[in-house]
Amino acid sequence: MKNMIMEMGGLVFCLTGSEYLDLILDIEKANSDFVFIWPKERHMKAMNSEDEMHISVFSSAGRKLVGYILLSGIGGEDSAVEFRRMVISDKGKGYGRTSVRFIKKYCFEVLKCHRLWLDAFTDNEKAIGLYRSEGFVQEGLLRDCKKHGDSYRSMVIMSMLEQEYIPCSF
């Protein structure tokens, strides 16, 4: 596994290699109720961008790809990083919580960001509950902001500031 960023809580986090893109697209399609679908080219752009990070999540034991993470705003003048997306294929194993803890640790301790923020569909209650339990604060609501078939969906905006970050040990 090349381009490893960190290992924690039974997971390995690496910069995404192009050899994993087809699997990532499959994971994304299987979770399309809660994430936007990107074409392969957009994922490749994120992998090669200085402003974005495309991170693959592997299980430590089997070295199996279990998800991916997208961060944006890397190195921006406001020191605000967008936690753009996290998709985990193997549900119910704690990989989501471990991944959120990795994101916080990486953004606040390595990237030295001041603000980490995200948006989530209001009906994604499981994710919103996870983010709240990990210290994210809801700061707004984007009402009917995304077209979904013949209707619209709303999104919450959540964030964490550097002074609110509490390191977690595994």
Phi and psi in radians as a Rosetta constraint file:
Dihedral C 1 N 2 CA 2 C 2 CIRCULARHARMONIC -1.751 0.35
Dihedral N 2 CA 2 C 2 N 3 CIRCULARHARMONIC 2.887 0.35
Dihedral C 2 N 3 CA 3 C 3 CIRCULARHARMONIC 1.031 0.35
Dihedral N 3 CA 3 C 3 N 4 CIRCULARHARMONIC 0.697 0.35
Dihedral C 3 N 4 CA 4 C 4 CIRCULARHARMONIC -1.197 0.35
Dihedral N 4 CA 4 C 4 N 5 CIRCULARHARMONIC 2.367 0.35
Dihedral C 4 N 5 CA 5 C 5 CIRCULARHARMONIC -1.708 0.35
Dihedral N 5 CA 5 C 5 N 6 CIRCULARHARMONIC -0.835 0.35
Dihedral C 5 N 6 CA 6 C 6 CIRCULARHARMONIC -2.887 0.35
Dihedral N 6 CA 6 C 6 N 7 CIRCULARHARMONIC 2.684 0.35
Dihedral C 6 N 7 CA 7 C 7 CIRCULARHARMONIC -2.148 0.35
Dihedral N 7 CA 7 C 7 N 8 CIRCULARHARMONIC 2.281 0.35
Dihedral C 7 N 8 CA 8 C 8 CIRCULARHARMONIC -2.800 0.35
Dihedral N 8 CA 8 C 8 N 9 CIRCULARHARMONIC 2.531 0.35
Dihedral C 8 N 9 CA 9 C 9 CIRCULARHARMONIC 0.963 0.35
Dihedral N 9 CA 9 C 9 N 10 CIRCULARHARMONIC 0.601 0.35
Dihedral C 9 N 10 CA 10 C 10 CIRCULARHARMONIC 1.460 0.35
Dihedral N 10 CA 10 C 10 N 11 CIRCULARHARMONIC 0.144 0.35
Dihedral C 10 N 11 CA 11 C 11 CIRCULARHARMONIC -2.172 0.35
Dihedral N 11 CA 11 C 11 N 12 CIRCULARHARMONIC 2.676 0.35
Dihedral C 11 N 12 CA 12 C 12 CIRCULARHARMONIC -2.074 0.35
Dihedral N 12 CA 12 C 12 N 13 CIRCULARHARMONIC 2.281 0.35
Dihedral C 12 N 13 CA 13 C 13 CIRCULARHARMONIC -1.944 0.35
Dihedral N 13 CA 13 C 13 N 14 CIRCULARHARMONIC 2.153 0.35
Dihedral C 13 N 14 CA 14 C 14 CIRCULARHARMONIC -2.332 0.35
Dihedral N 14 CA 14 C 14 N 15 CIRCULARHARMONIC 2.663 0.35
Dihedral C 14 N 15 CA 15 C 15 CIRCULARHARMONIC -1.084 0.35
Dihedral N 15 CA 15 C 15 N 16 CIRCULARHARMONIC 2.393 0.35
Dihedral C 15 N 16 CA 16 C 16 CIRCULARHARMONIC -1.224 0.35
Dihedral N 16 CA 16 C 16 N 17 CIRCULARHARMONIC 2.303 0.35
Dihedral C 16 N 17 CA 17 C 17 CIRCULARHARMONIC -1.694 0.35
Dihedral N 17 CA 17 C 17 N 18 CIRCULARHARMONIC 2.641 0.35
Dihedral C 17 N 18 CA 18 C 18 CIRCULARHARMONIC -1.060 0.35
Dihedral N 18 CA 18 C 18 N 19 CIRCULARHARMONIC -0.379 0.35
Dihedral C 18 N 19 CA 19 C 19 CIRCULARHARMONIC -1.168 0.35
Dihedral N 19 CA 19 C 19 N 20 CIRCULARHARMONIC -0.250 0.35
Dihedral C 19 N 20 CA 20 C 20 CIRCULARHARMONIC -1.762 0.35
Dihedral N 20 CA 20 C 20 N 21 CIRCULARHARMONIC -0.033 0.35
Dihedral C 20 N 21 CA 21 C 21 CIRCULARHARMONIC -1.079 0.35
Dihedral N 21 CA 21 C 21 N 22 CIRCULARHARMONIC -0.696 0.35
Dihedral C 21 N 22 CA 22 C 22 CIRCULARHARMONIC -1.107 0.35
Dihedral N 22 CA 22 C 22 N 23 CIRCULARHARMONIC -0.707 0.35
Dihedral C 22 N 23 CA 23 C 23 CIRCULARHARMONIC -1.143 0.35
Dihedral N 23 CA 23 C 23 N 24 CIRCULARHARMONIC -0.690 0.35
Dihedral C 23 N 24 CA 24 C 24 CIRCULARHARMONIC -1.118 0.35
Dihedral N 24 CA 24 C 24 N 25 CIRCULARHARMONIC -0.716 0.35
Dihedral C 24 N 25 CA 25 C 25 CIRCULARHARMONIC -1.089 0.35
Dihedral N 25 CA 25 C 25 N 26 CIRCULARHARMONIC -0.655 0.35
Dihedral C 25 N 26 CA 26 C 26 CIRCULARHARMONIC -1.137 0.35
Dihedral N 26 CA 26 C 26 N 27 CIRCULARHARMONIC -0.766 0.35
Dihedral C 26 N 27 CA 27 C 27 CIRCULARHARMONIC -1.080 0.35
Dihedral N 27 CA 27 C 27 N 28 CIRCULARHARMONIC -0.744 0.35
Dihedral C 27 N 28 CA 28 C 28 CIRCULARHARMONIC -1.100 0.35
Dihedral N 28 CA 28 C 28 N 29 CIRCULARHARMONIC -0.803 0.35
Dihedral C 28 N 29 CA 29 C 29 CIRCULARHARMONIC -1.083 0.35
Dihedral N 29 CA 29 C 29 N 30 CIRCULARHARMONIC -0.671 0.35
Dihedral C 29 N 30 CA 30 C 30 CIRCULARHARMONIC -1.193 0.35
Dihedral N 30 CA 30 C 30 N 31 CIRCULARHARMONIC -0.282 0.35
Dihedral C 30 N 31 CA 31 C 31 CIRCULARHARMONIC -2.075 0.35
Dihedral N 31 CA 31 C 31 N 32 CIRCULARHARMONIC 0.459 0.35
Dihedral C 31 N 32 CA 32 C 32 CIRCULARHARMONIC -1.174 0.35
Dihedral N 32 CA 32 C 32 N 33 CIRCULARHARMONIC -0.219 0.35
Dihedral C 32 N 33 CA 33 C 33 CIRCULARHARMONIC -1.162 0.35
Dihedral N 33 CA 33 C 33 N 34 CIRCULARHARMONIC -0.439 0.35
Dihedral C 33 N 34 CA 34 C 34 CIRCULARHARMONIC -2.164 0.35
Dihedral N 34 CA 34 C 34 N 35 CIRCULARHARMONIC -0.038 0.35
Dihedral C 34 N 35 CA 35 C 35 CIRCULARHARMONIC -2.336 0.35
Dihedral N 35 CA 35 C 35 N 36 CIRCULARHARMONIC 2.694 0.35
Dihedral C 35 N 36 CA 36 C 36 CIRCULARHARMONIC -1.334 0.35
Dihedral N 36 CA 36 C 36 N 37 CIRCULARHARMONIC 2.507 0.35
Dihedral C 36 N 37 CA 37 C 37 CIRCULARHARMONIC -1.584 0.35
Dihedral N 37 CA 37 C 37 N 38 CIRCULARHARMONIC 2.187 0.35
Dihedral C 37 N 38 CA 38 C 38 CIRCULARHARMONIC -1.868 0.35
Dihedral N 38 CA 38 C 38 N 39 CIRCULARHARMONIC 2.541 0.35
Dihedral C 38 N 39 CA 39 C 39 CIRCULARHARMONIC -1.261 0.35
Dihedral N 39 CA 39 C 39 N 40 CIRCULARHARMONIC 2.831 0.35
Dihedral C 39 N 40 CA 40 C 40 CIRCULARHARMONIC -0.944 0.35
Dihedral N 40 CA 40 C 40 N 41 CIRCULARHARMONIC -0.684 0.35
Dihedral C 40 N 41 CA 41 C 41 CIRCULARHARMONIC -1.090 0.35
Dihedral N 41 CA 41 C 41 N 42 CIRCULARHARMONIC -0.630 0.35
Dihedral C 41 N 42 CA 42 C 42 CIRCULARHARMONIC -1.230 0.35
Dihedral N 42 CA 42 C 42 N 43 CIRCULARHARMONIC -0.642 0.35
Dihedral C 42 N 43 CA 43 C 43 CIRCULARHARMONIC -1.107 0.35
Dihedral N 43 CA 43 C 43 N 44 CIRCULARHARMONIC -0.738 0.35
Dihedral C 43 N 44 CA 44 C 44 CIRCULARHARMONIC -1.102 0.35
Dihedral N 44 CA 44 C 44 N 45 CIRCULARHARMONIC -0.676 0.35
Dihedral C 44 N 45 CA 45 C 45 CIRCULARHARMONIC -1.067 0.35
Dihedral N 45 CA 45 C 45 N 46 CIRCULARHARMONIC -0.759 0.35
Dihedral C 45 N 46 CA 46 C 46 CIRCULARHARMONIC -1.099 0.35
Dihedral N 46 CA 46 C 46 N 47 CIRCULARHARMONIC -0.651 0.35
Dihedral C 46 N 47 CA 47 C 47 CIRCULARHARMONIC -1.152 0.35
Dihedral N 47 CA 47 C 47 N 48 CIRCULARHARMONIC -0.478 0.35
Dihedral C 47 N 48 CA 48 C 48 CIRCULARHARMONIC -1.858 0.35
Dihedral N 48 CA 48 C 48 N 49 CIRCULARHARMONIC 0.132 0.35
Dihedral C 48 N 49 CA 49 C 49 CIRCULARHARMONIC -1.570 0.35
Dihedral N 49 CA 49 C 49 N 50 CIRCULARHARMONIC 2.547 0.35
Dihedral C 49 N 50 CA 50 C 50 CIRCULARHARMONIC -1.403 0.35
Dihedral N 50 CA 50 C 50 N 51 CIRCULARHARMONIC -0.365 0.35
Dihedral C 50 N 51 CA 51 C 51 CIRCULARHARMONIC -1.553 0.35
Dihedral N 51 CA 51 C 51 N 52 CIRCULARHARMONIC -0.322 0.35
Dihedral C 51 N 52 CA 52 C 52 CIRCULARHARMONIC -2.128 0.35
Dihedral N 52 CA 52 C 52 N 53 CIRCULARHARMONIC 2.741 0.35
Dihedral C 52 N 53 CA 53 C 53 CIRCULARHARMONIC -2.235 0.35
Dihedral N 53 CA 53 C 53 N 54 CIRCULARHARMONIC 2.298 0.35
Dihedral C 53 N 54 CA 54 C 54 CIRCULARHARMONIC -1.966 0.35
Dihedral N 54 CA 54 C 54 N 55 CIRCULARHARMONIC 1.969 0.35
Dihedral C 54 N 55 CA 55 C 55 CIRCULARHARMONIC -2.057 0.35
Dihedral N 55 CA 55 C 55 N 56 CIRCULARHARMONIC 2.259 0.35
Dihedral C 55 N 56 CA 56 C 56 CIRCULARHARMONIC -1.633 0.35
Dihedral N 56 CA 56 C 56 N 57 CIRCULARHARMONIC 2.521 0.35
Dihedral C 56 N 57 CA 57 C 57 CIRCULARHARMONIC -1.994 0.35
Dihedral N 57 CA 57 C 57 N 58 CIRCULARHARMONIC 2.137 0.35
Dihedral C 57 N 58 CA 58 C 58 CIRCULARHARMONIC -2.088 0.35
Dihedral N 58 CA 58 C 58 N 59 CIRCULARHARMONIC 2.593 0.35
Dihedral C 58 N 59 CA 59 C 59 CIRCULARHARMONIC -1.306 0.35
Dihedral N 59 CA 59 C 59 N 60 CIRCULARHARMONIC 2.425 0.35
Dihedral C 59 N 60 CA 60 C 60 CIRCULARHARMONIC -1.140 0.35
Dihedral N 60 CA 60 C 60 N 61 CIRCULARHARMONIC -0.700 0.35
Dihedral C 60 N 61 CA 61 C 61 CIRCULARHARMONIC -1.153 0.35
Dihedral N 61 CA 61 C 61 N 62 CIRCULARHARMONIC -1.046 0.35
Dihedral C 61 N 62 CA 62 C 62 CIRCULARHARMONIC -1.680 0.35
Dihedral N 62 CA 62 C 62 N 63 CIRCULARHARMONIC -0.053 0.35
Dihedral C 62 N 63 CA 63 C 63 CIRCULARHARMONIC 0.954 0.35
Dihedral N 63 CA 63 C 63 N 64 CIRCULARHARMONIC 0.606 0.35
Dihedral C 63 N 64 CA 64 C 64 CIRCULARHARMONIC -1.623 0.35
Dihedral N 64 CA 64 C 64 N 65 CIRCULARHARMONIC 2.397 0.35
Dihedral C 64 N 65 CA 65 C 65 CIRCULARHARMONIC -1.178 0.35
Dihedral N 65 CA 65 C 65 N 66 CIRCULARHARMONIC 2.122 0.35
Dihedral C 65 N 66 CA 66 C 66 CIRCULARHARMONIC -2.043 0.35
Dihedral N 66 CA 66 C 66 N 67 CIRCULARHARMONIC -0.023 0.35
Dihedral C 66 N 67 CA 67 C 67 CIRCULARHARMONIC 2.924 0.35
Dihedral N 67 CA 67 C 67 N 68 CIRCULARHARMONIC -3.022 0.35
Dihedral C 67 N 68 CA 68 C 68 CIRCULARHARMONIC -2.655 0.35
Dihedral N 68 CA 68 C 68 N 69 CIRCULARHARMONIC 2.847 0.35
Dihedral C 68 N 69 CA 69 C 69 CIRCULARHARMONIC -2.345 0.35
Dihedral N 69 CA 69 C 69 N 70 CIRCULARHARMONIC 2.483 0.35
Dihedral C 69 N 70 CA 70 C 70 CIRCULARHARMONIC -2.138 0.35
Dihedral N 70 CA 70 C 70 N 71 CIRCULARHARMONIC 2.245 0.35
Dihedral C 70 N 71 CA 71 C 71 CIRCULARHARMONIC -2.060 0.35
Dihedral N 71 CA 71 C 71 N 72 CIRCULARHARMONIC 2.601 0.35
Dihedral C 71 N 72 CA 72 C 72 CIRCULARHARMONIC -2.449 0.35
Dihedral N 72 CA 72 C 72 N 73 CIRCULARHARMONIC 2.769 0.35
Dihedral C 72 N 73 CA 73 C 73 CIRCULARHARMONIC 1.487 0.35
Dihedral N 73 CA 73 C 73 N 74 CIRCULARHARMONIC 0.336 0.35
Dihedral C 73 N 74 CA 74 C 74 CIRCULARHARMONIC -1.103 0.35
Dihedral N 74 CA 74 C 74 N 75 CIRCULARHARMONIC 2.201 0.35
Dihedral C 74 N 75 CA 75 C 75 CIRCULARHARMONIC 1.338 0.35
Dihedral N 75 CA 75 C 75 N 76 CIRCULARHARMONIC 0.194 0.35
Dihedral C 75 N 76 CA 76 C 76 CIRCULARHARMONIC -1.181 0.35
Dihedral N 76 CA 76 C 76 N 77 CIRCULARHARMONIC 2.725 0.35
Dihedral C 76 N 77 CA 77 C 77 CIRCULARHARMONIC -1.153 0.35
Dihedral N 77 CA 77 C 77 N 78 CIRCULARHARMONIC -0.377 0.35
Dihedral C 77 N 78 CA 78 C 78 CIRCULARHARMONIC -1.566 0.35
Dihedral N 78 CA 78 C 78 N 79 CIRCULARHARMONIC -0.049 0.35
Dihedral C 78 N 79 CA 79 C 79 CIRCULARHARMONIC 0.960 0.35
Dihedral N 79 CA 79 C 79 N 80 CIRCULARHARMONIC 0.658 0.35
Dihedral C 79 N 80 CA 80 C 80 CIRCULARHARMONIC -2.009 0.35
Dihedral N 80 CA 80 C 80 N 81 CIRCULARHARMONIC 2.105 0.35
Dihedral C 80 N 81 CA 81 C 81 CIRCULARHARMONIC -1.853 0.35
Dihedral N 81 CA 81 C 81 N 82 CIRCULARHARMONIC 2.304 0.35
Dihedral C 81 N 82 CA 82 C 82 CIRCULARHARMONIC -1.577 0.35
Dihedral N 82 CA 82 C 82 N 83 CIRCULARHARMONIC 2.137 0.35
Dihedral C 82 N 83 CA 83 C 83 CIRCULARHARMONIC -1.461 0.35
Dihedral N 83 CA 83 C 83 N 84 CIRCULARHARMONIC 1.505 0.35
Dihedral C 83 N 84 CA 84 C 84 CIRCULARHARMONIC -1.277 0.35
Dihedral N 84 CA 84 C 84 N 85 CIRCULARHARMONIC -0.688 0.35
Dihedral C 84 N 85 CA 85 C 85 CIRCULARHARMONIC -2.824 0.35
Dihedral N 85 CA 85 C 85 N 86 CIRCULARHARMONIC 2.527 0.35
Dihedral C 85 N 86 CA 86 C 86 CIRCULARHARMONIC -2.478 0.35
Dihedral N 86 CA 86 C 86 N 87 CIRCULARHARMONIC 2.199 0.35
Dihedral C 86 N 87 CA 87 C 87 CIRCULARHARMONIC -2.259 0.35
Dihedral N 87 CA 87 C 87 N 88 CIRCULARHARMONIC 2.165 0.35
Dihedral C 87 N 88 CA 88 C 88 CIRCULARHARMONIC -2.052 0.35
Dihedral N 88 CA 88 C 88 N 89 CIRCULARHARMONIC 2.258 0.35
Dihedral C 88 N 89 CA 89 C 89 CIRCULARHARMONIC -1.490 0.35
Dihedral N 89 CA 89 C 89 N 90 CIRCULARHARMONIC -0.670 0.35
Dihedral C 89 N 90 CA 90 C 90 CIRCULARHARMONIC -1.573 0.35
Dihedral N 90 CA 90 C 90 N 91 CIRCULARHARMONIC 1.701 0.35
Dihedral C 90 N 91 CA 91 C 91 CIRCULARHARMONIC -1.434 0.35
Dihedral N 91 CA 91 C 91 N 92 CIRCULARHARMONIC 2.699 0.35
Dihedral C 91 N 92 CA 92 C 92 CIRCULARHARMONIC 1.376 0.35
Dihedral N 92 CA 92 C 92 N 93 CIRCULARHARMONIC 0.231 0.35
Dihedral C 92 N 93 CA 93 C 93 CIRCULARHARMONIC -1.968 0.35
Dihedral N 93 CA 93 C 93 N 94 CIRCULARHARMONIC 0.085 0.35
Dihedral C 93 N 94 CA 94 C 94 CIRCULARHARMONIC 1.464 0.35
Dihedral N 94 CA 94 C 94 N 95 CIRCULARHARMONIC 0.099 0.35
Dihedral C 94 N 95 CA 95 C 95 CIRCULARHARMONIC -1.152 0.35
Dihedral N 95 CA 95 C 95 N 96 CIRCULARHARMONIC -0.596 0.35
Dihedral C 95 N 96 CA 96 C 96 CIRCULARHARMONIC -1.133 0.35
Dihedral N 96 CA 96 C 96 N 97 CIRCULARHARMONIC -0.828 0.35
Dihedral C 96 N 97 CA 97 C 97 CIRCULARHARMONIC -1.098 0.35
Dihedral N 97 CA 97 C 97 N 98 CIRCULARHARMONIC -0.773 0.35
Dihedral C 97 N 98 CA 98 C 98 CIRCULARHARMONIC -1.078 0.35
Dihedral N 98 CA 98 C 98 N 99 CIRCULARHARMONIC -0.687 0.35
Dihedral C 98 N 99 CA 99 C 99 CIRCULARHARMONIC -1.152 0.35
Dihedral N 99 CA 99 C 99 N 100 CIRCULARHARMONIC -0.703 0.35
Dihedral C 99 N 100 CA 100 C 100 CIRCULARHARMONIC -1.104 0.35
Dihedral N 100 CA 100 C 100 N 101 CIRCULARHARMONIC -0.721 0.35
Dihedral C 100 N 101 CA 101 C 101 CIRCULARHARMONIC -1.140 0.35
Dihedral N 101 CA 101 C 101 N 102 CIRCULARHARMONIC -0.660 0.35
Dihedral C 101 N 102 CA 102 C 102 CIRCULARHARMONIC -1.062 0.35
Dihedral N 102 CA 102 C 102 N 103 CIRCULARHARMONIC -0.829 0.35
Dihedral C 102 N 103 CA 103 C 103 CIRCULARHARMONIC -1.019 0.35
Dihedral N 103 CA 103 C 103 N 104 CIRCULARHARMONIC -0.807 0.35
Dihedral C 103 N 104 CA 104 C 104 CIRCULARHARMONIC -1.076 0.35
Dihedral N 104 CA 104 C 104 N 105 CIRCULARHARMONIC -0.848 0.35
Dihedral C 104 N 105 CA 105 C 105 CIRCULARHARMONIC -1.050 0.35
Dihedral N 105 CA 105 C 105 N 106 CIRCULARHARMONIC -0.831 0.35
Dihedral C 105 N 106 CA 106 C 106 CIRCULARHARMONIC -1.128 0.35
Dihedral N 106 CA 106 C 106 N 107 CIRCULARHARMONIC -0.800 0.35
Dihedral C 106 N 107 CA 107 C 107 CIRCULARHARMONIC -1.187 0.35
Dihedral N 107 CA 107 C 107 N 108 CIRCULARHARMONIC -0.754 0.35
Dihedral C 107 N 108 CA 108 C 108 CIRCULARHARMONIC -1.487 0.35
Dihedral N 108 CA 108 C 108 N 109 CIRCULARHARMONIC -0.622 0.35
Dihedral C 108 N 109 CA 109 C 109 CIRCULARHARMONIC -1.606 0.35
Dihedral N 109 CA 109 C 109 N 110 CIRCULARHARMONIC -0.595 0.35
Dihedral C 109 N 110 CA 110 C 110 CIRCULARHARMONIC -1.709 0.35
Dihedral N 110 CA 110 C 110 N 111 CIRCULARHARMONIC -0.930 0.35
Dihedral C 110 N 111 CA 111 C 111 CIRCULARHARMONIC -1.360 0.35
Dihedral N 111 CA 111 C 111 N 112 CIRCULARHARMONIC -0.280 0.35
Dihedral C 111 N 112 CA 112 C 112 CIRCULARHARMONIC 1.007 0.35
Dihedral N 112 CA 112 C 112 N 113 CIRCULARHARMONIC 0.727 0.35
Dihedral C 112 N 113 CA 113 C 113 CIRCULARHARMONIC -1.321 0.35
Dihedral N 113 CA 113 C 113 N 114 CIRCULARHARMONIC 2.768 0.35
Dihedral C 113 N 114 CA 114 C 114 CIRCULARHARMONIC -1.642 0.35
Dihedral N 114 CA 114 C 114 N 115 CIRCULARHARMONIC -0.595 0.35
Dihedral C 114 N 115 CA 115 C 115 CIRCULARHARMONIC -2.407 0.35
Dihedral N 115 CA 115 C 115 N 116 CIRCULARHARMONIC 2.310 0.35
Dihedral C 115 N 116 CA 116 C 116 CIRCULARHARMONIC -2.056 0.35
Dihedral N 116 CA 116 C 116 N 117 CIRCULARHARMONIC 2.166 0.35
Dihedral C 116 N 117 CA 117 C 117 CIRCULARHARMONIC -2.346 0.35
Dihedral N 117 CA 117 C 117 N 118 CIRCULARHARMONIC 2.820 0.35
Dihedral C 117 N 118 CA 118 C 118 CIRCULARHARMONIC -2.664 0.35
Dihedral N 118 CA 118 C 118 N 119 CIRCULARHARMONIC 2.883 0.35
Dihedral C 118 N 119 CA 119 C 119 CIRCULARHARMONIC -2.239 0.35
Dihedral N 119 CA 119 C 119 N 120 CIRCULARHARMONIC 2.673 0.35
Dihedral C 119 N 120 CA 120 C 120 CIRCULARHARMONIC -2.594 0.35
Dihedral N 120 CA 120 C 120 N 121 CIRCULARHARMONIC 2.520 0.35
Dihedral C 120 N 121 CA 121 C 121 CIRCULARHARMONIC -1.059 0.35
Dihedral N 121 CA 121 C 121 N 122 CIRCULARHARMONIC 2.434 0.35
Dihedral C 121 N 122 CA 122 C 122 CIRCULARHARMONIC -1.102 0.35
Dihedral N 122 CA 122 C 122 N 123 CIRCULARHARMONIC -0.412 0.35
Dihedral C 122 N 123 CA 123 C 123 CIRCULARHARMONIC -1.542 0.35
Dihedral N 123 CA 123 C 123 N 124 CIRCULARHARMONIC 0.041 0.35
Dihedral C 123 N 124 CA 124 C 124 CIRCULARHARMONIC -1.578 0.35
Dihedral N 124 CA 124 C 124 N 125 CIRCULARHARMONIC 1.138 0.35
Dihedral C 124 N 125 CA 125 C 125 CIRCULARHARMONIC -1.078 0.35
Dihedral N 125 CA 125 C 125 N 126 CIRCULARHARMONIC -0.612 0.35
Dihedral C 125 N 126 CA 126 C 126 CIRCULARHARMONIC -1.107 0.35
Dihedral N 126 CA 126 C 126 N 127 CIRCULARHARMONIC -0.802 0.35
Dihedral C 126 N 127 CA 127 C 127 CIRCULARHARMONIC -1.146 0.35
Dihedral N 127 CA 127 C 127 N 128 CIRCULARHARMONIC -0.790 0.35
Dihedral C 127 N 128 CA 128 C 128 CIRCULARHARMONIC -1.061 0.35
Dihedral N 128 CA 128 C 128 N 129 CIRCULARHARMONIC -0.707 0.35
Dihedral C 128 N 129 CA 129 C 129 CIRCULARHARMONIC -1.082 0.35
Dihedral N 129 CA 129 C 129 N 130 CIRCULARHARMONIC -0.723 0.35
Dihedral C 129 N 130 CA 130 C 130 CIRCULARHARMONIC -1.079 0.35
Dihedral N 130 CA 130 C 130 N 131 CIRCULARHARMONIC -0.849 0.35
Dihedral C 130 N 131 CA 131 C 131 CIRCULARHARMONIC -1.071 0.35
Dihedral N 131 CA 131 C 131 N 132 CIRCULARHARMONIC -0.733 0.35
Dihedral C 131 N 132 CA 132 C 132 CIRCULARHARMONIC -1.074 0.35
Dihedral N 132 CA 132 C 132 N 133 CIRCULARHARMONIC -0.805 0.35
Dihedral C 132 N 133 CA 133 C 133 CIRCULARHARMONIC -1.142 0.35
Dihedral N 133 CA 133 C 133 N 134 CIRCULARHARMONIC -0.350 0.35
Dihedral C 133 N 134 CA 134 C 134 CIRCULARHARMONIC -1.688 0.35
Dihedral N 134 CA 134 C 134 N 135 CIRCULARHARMONIC 0.158 0.35
Dihedral C 134 N 135 CA 135 C 135 CIRCULARHARMONIC 1.731 0.35
Dihedral N 135 CA 135 C 135 N 136 CIRCULARHARMONIC 0.054 0.35
Dihedral C 135 N 136 CA 136 C 136 CIRCULARHARMONIC -1.311 0.35
Dihedral N 136 CA 136 C 136 N 137 CIRCULARHARMONIC 2.523 0.35
Dihedral C 136 N 137 CA 137 C 137 CIRCULARHARMONIC -1.969 0.35
Dihedral N 137 CA 137 C 137 N 138 CIRCULARHARMONIC 2.314 0.35
Dihedral C 137 N 138 CA 138 C 138 CIRCULARHARMONIC -1.290 0.35
Dihedral N 138 CA 138 C 138 N 139 CIRCULARHARMONIC 2.242 0.35
Dihedral C 138 N 139 CA 139 C 139 CIRCULARHARMONIC -2.101 0.35
Dihedral N 139 CA 139 C 139 N 140 CIRCULARHARMONIC -0.069 0.35
Dihedral C 139 N 140 CA 140 C 140 CIRCULARHARMONIC -3.060 0.35
Dihedral N 140 CA 140 C 140 N 141 CIRCULARHARMONIC 3.000 0.35
Dihedral C 140 N 141 CA 141 C 141 CIRCULARHARMONIC -2.358 0.35
Dihedral N 141 CA 141 C 141 N 142 CIRCULARHARMONIC 2.235 0.35
Dihedral C 141 N 142 CA 142 C 142 CIRCULARHARMONIC -1.744 0.35
Dihedral N 142 CA 142 C 142 N 143 CIRCULARHARMONIC 1.742 0.35
Dihedral C 142 N 143 CA 143 C 143 CIRCULARHARMONIC -1.317 0.35
Dihedral N 143 CA 143 C 143 N 144 CIRCULARHARMONIC 2.314 0.35
Dihedral C 143 N 144 CA 144 C 144 CIRCULARHARMONIC 0.747 0.35
Dihedral N 144 CA 144 C 144 N 145 CIRCULARHARMONIC 0.863 0.35
Dihedral C 144 N 145 CA 145 C 145 CIRCULARHARMONIC -1.606 0.35
Dihedral N 145 CA 145 C 145 N 146 CIRCULARHARMONIC -0.280 0.35
Dihedral C 145 N 146 CA 146 C 146 CIRCULARHARMONIC -2.196 0.35
Dihedral N 146 CA 146 C 146 N 147 CIRCULARHARMONIC 2.197 0.35
Dihedral C 146 N 147 CA 147 C 147 CIRCULARHARMONIC -1.244 0.35
Dihedral N 147 CA 147 C 147 N 148 CIRCULARHARMONIC 2.368 0.35
Dihedral C 147 N 148 CA 148 C 148 CIRCULARHARMONIC -2.455 0.35
Dihedral N 148 CA 148 C 148 N 149 CIRCULARHARMONIC 1.686 0.35
Dihedral C 148 N 149 CA 149 C 149 CIRCULARHARMONIC 1.140 0.35
Dihedral N 149 CA 149 C 149 N 150 CIRCULARHARMONIC -2.136 0.35
Dihedral C 149 N 150 CA 150 C 150 CIRCULARHARMONIC -1.690 0.35
Dihedral N 150 CA 150 C 150 N 151 CIRCULARHARMONIC 0.102 0.35
Dihedral C 150 N 151 CA 151 C 151 CIRCULARHARMONIC -2.242 0.35
Dihedral N 151 CA 151 C 151 N 152 CIRCULARHARMONIC -2.960 0.35
Dihedral C 151 N 152 CA 152 C 152 CIRCULARHARMONIC -2.257 0.35
Dihedral N 152 CA 152 C 152 N 153 CIRCULARHARMONIC 2.713 0.35
Dihedral C 152 N 153 CA 153 C 153 CIRCULARHARMONIC -2.132 0.35
Dihedral N 153 CA 153 C 153 N 154 CIRCULARHARMONIC 2.576 0.35
Dihedral C 153 N 154 CA 154 C 154 CIRCULARHARMONIC -1.756 0.35
Dihedral N 154 CA 154 C 154 N 155 CIRCULARHARMONIC 2.766 0.35
Dihedral C 154 N 155 CA 155 C 155 CIRCULARHARMONIC -2.323 0.35
Dihedral N 155 CA 155 C 155 N 156 CIRCULARHARMONIC 2.556 0.35
Dihedral C 155 N 156 CA 156 C 156 CIRCULARHARMONIC -1.693 0.35
Dihedral N 156 CA 156 C 156 N 157 CIRCULARHARMONIC 2.593 0.35
Dihedral C 156 N 157 CA 157 C 157 CIRCULARHARMONIC -1.871 0.35
Dihedral N 157 CA 157 C 157 N 158 CIRCULARHARMONIC 2.270 0.35
Dihedral C 157 N 158 CA 158 C 158 CIRCULARHARMONIC -2.284 0.35
Dihedral N 158 CA 158 C 158 N 159 CIRCULARHARMONIC 2.671 0.35
Dihedral C 158 N 159 CA 159 C 159 CIRCULARHARMONIC -2.649 0.35
Dihedral N 159 CA 159 C 159 N 160 CIRCULARHARMONIC 2.966 0.35
Dihedral C 159 N 160 CA 160 C 160 CIRCULARHARMONIC -2.484 0.35
Dihedral N 160 CA 160 C 160 N 161 CIRCULARHARMONIC 2.383 0.35
Dihedral C 160 N 161 CA 161 C 161 CIRCULARHARMONIC -1.753 0.35
Dihedral N 161 CA 161 C 161 N 162 CIRCULARHARMONIC 2.761 0.35
Dihedral C 161 N 162 CA 162 C 162 CIRCULARHARMONIC -0.993 0.35
Dihedral N 162 CA 162 C 162 N 163 CIRCULARHARMONIC -0.623 0.35
Dihedral C 162 N 163 CA 163 C 163 CIRCULARHARMONIC -1.275 0.35
Dihedral N 163 CA 163 C 163 N 164 CIRCULARHARMONIC -0.229 0.35
Dihedral C 163 N 164 CA 164 C 164 CIRCULARHARMONIC -1.631 0.35
Dihedral N 164 CA 164 C 164 N 165 CIRCULARHARMONIC -0.244 0.35
Dihedral C 164 N 165 CA 165 C 165 CIRCULARHARMONIC -1.236 0.35
Dihedral N 165 CA 165 C 165 N 166 CIRCULARHARMONIC 2.231 0.35
Dihedral C 165 N 166 CA 166 C 166 CIRCULARHARMONIC -2.057 0.35
Dihedral N 166 CA 166 C 166 N 167 CIRCULARHARMONIC 2.017 0.35
Dihedral C 166 N 167 CA 167 C 167 CIRCULARHARMONIC -1.017 0.35
Dihedral N 167 CA 167 C 167 N 168 CIRCULARHARMONIC 2.508 0.35
Dihedral C 167 N 168 CA 168 C 168 CIRCULARHARMONIC -1.997 0.35
Dihedral N 168 CA 168 C 168 N 169 CIRCULARHARMONIC 2.356 0.35
Dihedral C 168 N 169 CA 169 C 169 CIRCULARHARMONIC -1.814 0.35
Dihedral N 169 CA 169 C 169 N 170 CIRCULARHARMONIC 2.549 0.35
